[in-house]
């Protein structure tokens, strides 16, 4: 079996080329052809020695994921469904804005976390994606968009690891993918413009701060452990205080001077004024130890299996006002691509579940989480 060169960051490619008897500068040339120019045909890589091109044809290939479908939203959002084999498919979303182009990338076929409000979690988990499968989403999208928009400049300025899966549970494949995104010979993205979103895998947050610190977003969604245990089951292993203490430590290495806390607004579940005040108290306690953060309130995108509803706009506004009054930067995420099921929490793809998700979700739905707020 030949090697897919999308599996290698520059250091890995240099080691691979060394194994072919080639010098490091050849790896740099090859890396640029692949990632900056989007080339997959070695014959088109004109400044590579013919002998190297022949070796590459024998031992390697550059292959993107097959595209199963492509959908265009009325707001300009584009969603792709990529085939990752064995009946699994993952989704990737491009979100254009006036000052940036953001690509939302998947890291797993499905997700094992099982968050109550996430449609990916309701599909269960099949497997981790390889580095090549993660990078392929960016490689395909960037070079498709350049042709589609008829431009030669970089289109994608931001990458968020917020698609299907928990990135930090696929750490070995994630880090080489991140270094490829950041490499000036690859996509040249700023560490401030690459974000890893996590539900709170505390030990891997520590490792990320050491290996490849990028912007960090944490899926919080609740102001206390009792409620978060049911919304984000991982909380039972890494409760809020432990998670927030690690977020504070992460800031010493982070490219931004704050952590983004994501908070999905669920009607009657976590959106009351009492929840907002409890959240303020929780974060203020950790702010005294150096935690700096901003809040991103996310309108829930309902799907039938969740049994949950979106908070009213007025409720979200009142919740935000409490956080703002306490001095926290707070934004409400604008819903994009919901007409093609590309909005936050809607990515599902196709997953051959190996985790018994149907039974687990049925047990979760039997729990009356409306009664689990602090005042109940």
Secondary structure, 3 states (H helix, E strand, C coil): CCEEHHHCCHHHHHHHHHHCCCCHHHHHHHHHHHHCCCCCCHHHCCCCCHHHHHHHHHHEECCCCEEEEEEECCCCCEEEEEEEECCEEEEEEEEEECCEEEEECCCEEECCCCCCCCHHHHHCEEEECCHHHHHHHHHHHHHHHHHHCCCCCCCCCEEEECCCCCHHHCHHHHHHHHHHHHCCCCCCCCHHHEEEEECCCHHHHHHHHHHCCCEEEEECCCCCHHHHHHHCHHHHCCCHHHHHHHHHHHCCCCCCCCEEEEEEEECCCCCCHHHHHHHHHHHHHHHCCCCCEEEEEEECCCCHHHCCCECCHHHHHHHHHHHHHCCCEEEEECCCCHHHCCCCCCCCCECCCCCCHHHHHHHHHCCCHHHCCCCC
